[in-house]
Amino acid sequence: MPGPGDRERGPEDERLSGLAEGYRKAAPYLGASTSLVVAVGAFTGLGIWLDRWLGNRVPWFTMLGAIIGMTGGFISFFKTVLGTRKKRP
């Protein structure tokens, strides 16, 4: 039989449930992966918009935006992931 949920626990019991503890440990990695996807999507979308606005036949700004988004997203991702590892005891 499962124990009380996090909301039913009293102030004397400060431990989190197993699921809440798992989410707490995974939060930095979820945030890092989300920022990677957003960076790639935003810069690629900006490149698509620029190519359409300028009437380019070859999607140079789309490719440039995707490359910039991937580079910045991966740098942010690895800073977050490697920084999280260093902080742990």
C-alpha positions as CSV (number, residue, x, y, z in Angstrom):
1,M,0.0,0.0,0.0
2,P,1.5,3.4,-1.0
3,G,2.3,6.0,1.6
4,P,0.8,9.4,1.8
5,G,1.4,11.8,-1.1
6,D,3.5,14.9,-0.8
7,R,0.5,17.1,0.0
8,E,-0.7,14.8,2.8
9,R,2.6,14.7,4.6
10,G,3.0,16.8,7.6
11,P,5.8,19.3,8.3
12,E,7.6,16.8,10.4
13,D,8.2,14.5,7.4
14,E,10.3,16.6,5.0
15,R,11.1,13.7,2.6
16,L,9.6,13.7,-0.8
17,S,7.9,10.7,-2.4
18,G,9.9,8.6,-4.9
19,L,8.2,10.2,-7.9
20,A,8.7,13.8,-6.6
21,E,12.4,13.0,-5.9
22,G,12.8,11.7,-9.5
23,Y,11.3,14.8,-11.0
24,R,13.5,17.0,-8.8
25,K,16.6,15.1,-10.0
26,A,15.5,15.3,-13.7
27,A,14.5,18.9,-13.7
28,P,17.8,20.4,-14.8
29,Y,18.0,17.9,-17.7
30,L,14.4,18.5,-18.8
31,G,15.1,22.3,-18.8
32,A,18.3,21.9,-20.7
33,S,16.7,19.7,-23.4
34,T,13.8,22.2,-23.7
35,S,16.1,25.1,-24.1
36,L,17.9,23.2,-26.9
37,V,14.7,22.5,-28.8
38,V,13.5,26.1,-28.4
39,A,16.8,27.6,-29.6
40,V,16.9,25.5,-32.7
41,G,13.2,26.1,-33.5
42,A,13.3,29.8,-32.9
43,F,16.4,30.5,-35.0
44,T,15.2,28.2,-37.8
45,G,11.8,29.9,-37.7
46,L,13.5,33.3,-37.9
47,G,15.6,32.1,-40.9
48,I,12.5,30.9,-42.7
49,W,10.7,34.2,-42.1
50,L,13.7,36.1,-43.4
51,D,14.0,34.0,-46.5
52,R,10.3,34.4,-47.3
53,W,10.4,38.2,-46.6
54,L,13.4,38.7,-48.8
55,G,12.1,36.3,-51.5
56,N,15.2,34.1,-51.5
57,R,15.1,31.0,-53.7
58,V,17.9,29.3,-51.8
59,P,17.2,29.1,-48.0
60,W,20.4,30.6,-46.8
61,F,18.9,32.3,-43.7
62,T,17.1,29.1,-42.8
63,M,20.3,27.1,-42.9
64,L,22.2,29.8,-41.0
65,G,19.4,30.1,-38.4
66,A,19.4,26.3,-37.9
67,I,23.2,26.3,-37.4
68,I,23.2,29.2,-35.0
69,G,20.3,27.6,-33.1
70,M,22.0,24.3,-32.8
71,T,25.3,25.8,-31.8
72,G,23.8,28.0,-29.1
73,G,21.4,25.3,-28.0
74,F,24.2,22.7,-27.6
75,I,26.4,25.2,-25.7
76,S,23.6,26.0,-23.3
77,F,22.7,22.3,-23.0
78,F,26.2,21.2,-22.1
79,K,26.8,24.1,-19.7
80,T,23.6,23.1,-17.9
81,V,24.3,19.3,-17.9
82,L,28.0,19.6,-17.0
83,G,27.4,22.3,-14.4
84,T,24.8,20.2,-12.7
85,R,27.2,17.3,-12.4
86,K,29.9,19.5,-10.8
87,K,27.5,20.8,-8.2
88,R,26.6,17.4,-6.8
89,P,28.6,16.2,-3.8
